[in-house]
Amino acid sequence: MAIITKDLLINFLFILLPLLLLQMFYLRKFVYKIDNLKDTLVTILCMVSIILCMLFPFSVADGLYWDLRRIPFIIGILYGRKNTAFILLSFMLFIRLMLWGVTDGLYISIVTFTSMAIILRYVARYYLKMSLEKKLWMSGLLVLLSTQVTYFTSTMLFNVNLTNKMWIEYFVITIVGTLMATLLIEMIRMNSDLLEKVMKAEKLEVVSHLAASISHEVRNPLTTCKGFLQLSYEEEKSPEIKQYLGTAIQELDRATDIISDYLTFAKPAPEKVEKVFIFQEVEKVVNVLTPLANMHGVQLFTNWGENEQSYISGDRKKFEQSLINIVKNGIESMPKGGKVQINIFADYPVVRIEIRDEGKGMTQQQINRLGEPYFTMKNTGTGLGMMVSFSLIKGMGGQIKVDSEVGRWTSFMIEFPMT
């Protein structure tokens, strides 16, 4: 028994080593140059862990070897890319064949890991959205199921006779190892997310201080220039010069709007708290943006059911501004036309507004950067509109969640507490 435990614990060290390397690469991801490699990296490190475990197994019978390869196999599929299941399964069976040839253990591995790859591929669709507690339960149940498949395949089909103590020891070490590996990788992910939020908060704080310190000072001379230009525009007789003056006035208005966006971001809290009826404000937003939608060949649809009397507390104008920015971005993301669906769900004590478009979508890395200053997916734009929307929604006590599928759709779910 002691020999089995020793060999399996050595295997567990081979599982921890790639996790430590993963931690290092997660810290480097803030350069934004290896974000696309993150999921691939999980697959590669799990392959390294699998082959290290298989190089140091414990022989329990003729052609049957025990190791902890199933732990990185399960972890890799749950946290890796869509095709990770096929890659890890093919890789593991190939290494198994090269190391020990065609034995009963090979057939047991084929039955166990092929069936688990199918199950894990399905579970992986929902796994990352689970809470930490549910992830631990799920990973524990999956490895228990995996070991049970191995047990029944070995005893029923290939008549492998091992003592119950050996099986129990293997089950316990495998389950404990899986739970520890899951907890470690979740801690790595949580630390990574926390560092990302801290960096984003620091960027937003810099912009906020900058906005508060210079917005008024810059807007005052702009207003003065605009006033003199308007006087000159009214007195000017030459059409050509009048056209130039009109263009200058328009550009000053645009500069003033940008400064106002900065000032709004610096003071996101509602200046005037009042009842904001969701149905009425969404209807106004639709009326304002319908001409823009028609220009882009986009249809606006609304659905609020029996939620017309739902309201929240906040600044009505700022609420409208935040919705207009989000819906406008949705319209502009569909240059070839499509539809934007606005749904209202009232479920006391919260009300939710979903804005869903059929645009080009975003990757998870792009979603994570939404709301950062100067991050935009448009060729022309400053990114201030979305930054202001996020700031206003949070200032009114709301939350915003974004989900998207590249090339198909993007959904903004905005949630406010009802009053």
Secondary structure as GFF3:
##gff-version 3
##sequence-region A 1 419
A	DSSP	alpha_helix	2	28	.	.	.	ID=ss1
A	DSSP	three_ten_helix	29	31	.	.	.	ID=ss2
A	DSSP	three_ten_helix	35	37	.	.	.	ID=ss3
A	DSSP	alpha_helix	38	55	.	.	.	ID=ss4
A	DSSP	beta_strand	58	61	.	.	.	ID=ss5
A	DSSP	beta_strand	64	66	.	.	.	ID=ss6
A	DSSP	alpha_helix	70	79	.	.	.	ID=ss7
A	DSSP	alpha_helix	84	100	.	.	.	ID=ss8
A	DSSP	alpha_helix	104	127	.	.	.	ID=ss9
A	DSSP	alpha_helix	132	152	.	.	.	ID=ss10
A	DSSP	pi_helix	153	157	.	.	.	ID=ss11
A	DSSP	alpha_helix	164	235	.	.	.	ID=ss12
A	DSSP	alpha_helix	239	266	.	.	.	ID=ss13
A	DSSP	beta_strand	274	277	.	.	.	ID=ss14
A	DSSP	alpha_helix	278	295	.	.	.	ID=ss15
A	DSSP	beta_strand	298	303	.	.	.	ID=ss16
A	DSSP	beta_strand	311	314	.	.	.	ID=ss17
A	DSSP	alpha_helix	316	332	.	.	.	ID=ss18
A	DSSP	beta_strand	338	347	.	.	.	ID=ss19
A	DSSP	beta_strand	350	357	.	.	.	ID=ss20
A	DSSP	alpha_helix	364	369	.	.	.	ID=ss21
A	DSSP	alpha_helix	384	395	.	.	.	ID=ss22
A	DSSP	beta_strand	399	405	.	.	.	ID=ss23
A	DSSP	beta_strand	409	417	.	.	.	ID=ss24
###
